[in-house]
Amino acid sequence: MSSQPVYAPYSPDPSSAVPGSQAAAQAPARRTLNMPALFSLITGVLLISPVAIVLGHIGIVQVRRRRQSGIILAVVGLVLGYLGFIATVAALVALVLFVNSGPTPPTSF
């Protein structure tokens, strides 16, 4: 006979562990990724500013309420969205100033 101690069978799946055991208590709860936060980042990179801004705000609210992951994605999407919006407004202002700064045609009445 062997003198090896008897161990409990190995259970790789935490859901199959006995409730109340240490293995089930140590398994971390997996947080899901918030989709509006991810799409905010994608649209921010693609310079679709209004969509990135709206999805970024929605993503931040949902991440906090639902305790999901993705807050950094939402914030980066928001920053890119606002930077794109500011760049668009600045380009339009520069275009208007450039068009209006040209020589005025002579008027004859």
C-alpha positions in Angstrom: 0.0 0.0 0.0 1.1 3.5 -0.6 1.4 6.1 2.1 0.3 9.1 -0.1 -2.4 11.4 1.3 -5.8 11.6 -0.3 -6.7 14.9 -2.0 -10.0 16.2 -3.2 -10.5 15.9 -7.0 -9.2 18.9 -9.0 -12.0 21.2 -10.2 -10.9 23.6 -12.9 -14.3 25.2 -13.3 -15.2 27.5 -10.3 -18.9 27.1 -11.0 -18.6 23.4 -10.3 -17.0 24.0 -6.9 -18.9 23.4 -3.8 -20.8 26.5 -2.8 -19.1 28.2 0.2 -15.7 26.8 -0.6 -12.6 28.9 -0.9 -12.2 28.2 -4.6 -15.6 29.7 -5.4 -15.0 32.7 -3.1 -11.6 33.5 -4.7 -12.8 33.5 -8.4 -12.9 37.2 -9.5 -16.1 38.5 -11.0 -15.5 39.3 -14.7 -16.6 42.8 -15.7 -18.0 43.2 -19.1 -16.8 45.9 -21.6 -19.2 48.7 -22.2 -20.1 48.9 -25.9 -20.9 52.7 -26.2 -17.5 53.4 -24.6 -15.8 51.2 -27.2 -17.7 52.8 -30.1 -17.0 56.3 -28.7 -13.3 55.5 -29.0 -13.7 54.1 -32.5 -15.7 57.1 -33.8 -13.3 59.5 -32.1 -10.4 58.0 -33.9 -12.4 58.2 -37.2 -13.1 61.9 -36.5 -16.9 61.5 -36.3 -17.0 64.0 -33.4 -20.7 64.4 -32.6 -21.2 60.6 -32.4 -18.0 60.2 -30.3 -19.2 62.9 -27.9 -22.7 61.4 -27.4 -21.4 57.8 -27.1 -18.7 58.9 -24.7 -21.2 60.5 -22.3 -23.5 57.5 -22.5 -20.6 55.2 -21.9 -19.4 57.0 -18.8 -22.9 56.9 -17.3 -23.4 53.2 -18.1 -20.0 52.2 -16.8 -20.7 53.8 -13.5 -24.2 52.5 -13.1 -23.6 48.9 -14.3 -20.0 48.7 -12.9 -18.6 47.7 -16.2 -15.1 48.2 -17.6 -14.3 50.8 -20.3 -14.2 54.1 -18.5 -10.8 54.9 -20.1 -12.2 54.1 -23.6 -15.1 56.5 -23.0 -12.9 59.3 -21.8 -10.5 58.9 -24.6 -13.4 58.9 -27.1 -14.8 62.0 -25.5 -11.4 63.8 -25.6 -11.0 62.9 -29.3 -14.6 63.9 -30.0 -14.2 67.3 -28.4 -10.8 67.9 -30.0 -12.3 67.0 -33.4 -15.2 69.3 -32.8 -12.9 72.2 -31.8 -10.7 71.6 -34.8 -13.7 71.6 -37.1 -15.0 74.9 -35.7 -11.6 76.4 -35.9 -11.2 75.3 -39.5 -14.6 76.8 -40.4 -13.8 80.1 -38.7 -10.4 80.2 -40.5 -12.2 79.5 -43.8 -14.7 82.3 -43.3 -11.9 84.7 -42.3 -9.8 83.7 -45.3 -12.7 84.2 -47.7 -13.7 87.6 -46.3 -10.1 88.9 -46.2 -9.6 88.9 -50.0 -9.7 92.0 -52.0 -13.1 93.5 -52.4 -14.3 94.0 -56.0 -14.7 97.6 -57.1 -18.3 98.7 -57.2 -19.6 101.1 -59.8 -22.9 102.7 -59.6 
